[in-house]
């Protein structure tokens, strides 16, 4: 009788061992989820047609660590501010940086226009952002007359 129990238990134990990942596998890769919860643009326009744009983007990190995200279809003429501020849900301020990348260089982003750039926002903390809600402020300037975003 003990042999029979062992024969039944052994395949079950083997199946469970194969289904449950090792702790180092869970820590190394594992499940990651974050999603955008808000997106607001604030534009300040002066009399000469120069526009200062503040792009407020909110993300919720559910699991894993968020390192970066992309904002597509920003005009090629936009002068992107390299500093990005991050505010957590408890009011703590963190930092990130932004850089413009030509949309042609990113092949897996179909929503990006070929004549535009993608702004890649990267968190400065190498550990990334853990679970919580974060508000990013990405700023850039552009000449609305020159880029034909403003007409008479």
JOMOPE-V117375 format. One record per residue. N is the residue number from 1. RES is the residue in one letter. PHI is phi in whole degrees, -180 to 180 (none if undefined). Layout:
N,RES,PHI  N,RES,PHI
This chain:
1,X,none  2,X,-62  3,X,-65  4,X,-64  5,X,-62  6,X,-64  7,X,-66  8,X,-77  9,X,-70  10,X,-59  11,X,-63  12,X,-66  13,X,-64  14,X,-65  15,X,-63  16,X,-64  17,X,-64  18,X,-77  19,X,-81  20,X,-92  21,X,-70  22,X,-68  23,X,-57  24,X,-68  25,X,-71  26,X,-66  27,X,-73  28,X,-73  29,X,-112  30,X,69  31,X,-82  32,X,-130  33,X,-150  34,X,-148  35,X,-145  36,X,-78  37,X,-115  38,X,-165  39,X,-156  40,X,-127  41,X,-116  42,X,-121  43,X,-115  44,X,-112  45,X,-115  46,X,-97  47,X,-65  48,X,-87  49,X,95  50,X,-80  51,X,-112  52,X,-109  53,X,-112  54,X,-115  55,X,-102  56,X,-98  57,X,-122  58,X,-113  59,X,-128  60,X,-115  61,X,-95  62,X,-95  63,X,-150  64,X,85  65,X,-130  66,X,-89  67,X,-104  68,X,-161  69,X,-152  70,X,-117  71,X,-109  72,X,-84  73,X,55  74,X,-98  75,X,-55  76,X,-61  77,X,-81  78,X,-67  79,X,-97  80,X,-83  81,X,-72  82,X,-70  83,X,-89  84,X,-124  85,X,-99  86,X,-125  87,X,-120  88,X,-85  89,X,-68  90,X,-95  91,X,94  92,X,-68  93,X,-102  94,X,-122  95,X,-129  96,X,-150  97,X,-134  98,X,-124  99,X,-144  100,X,-88  101,X,-128  102,X,-60  103,X,-62  104,X,-65  105,X,-75  106,X,-107  107,X,-81  108,X,-92  109,X,-124  110,X,-67  111,X,-76  112,X,-80  113,X,-77  114,X,-63  115,X,-93  116,X,-125  117,X,-122  118,X,-108  119,X,-96  120,X,-98  121,X,-102  122,X,-122  123,X,-70  124,X,-71  125,X,-71  126,X,-63  127,X,-79  128,X,82  129,X,-100  130,X,-91  131,X,-48  132,X,151  133,X,-113  134,X,-134  135,X,-114  136,X,-102  137,X,-121  138,X,-106  139,X,-119  140,X,-155  141,X,-119  142,X,-156  143,X,-88  144,X,-69  145,X,-70  146,X,-62  147,X,-88  148,X,64  149,X,-82  150,X,-130  151,X,-132  152,X,-81
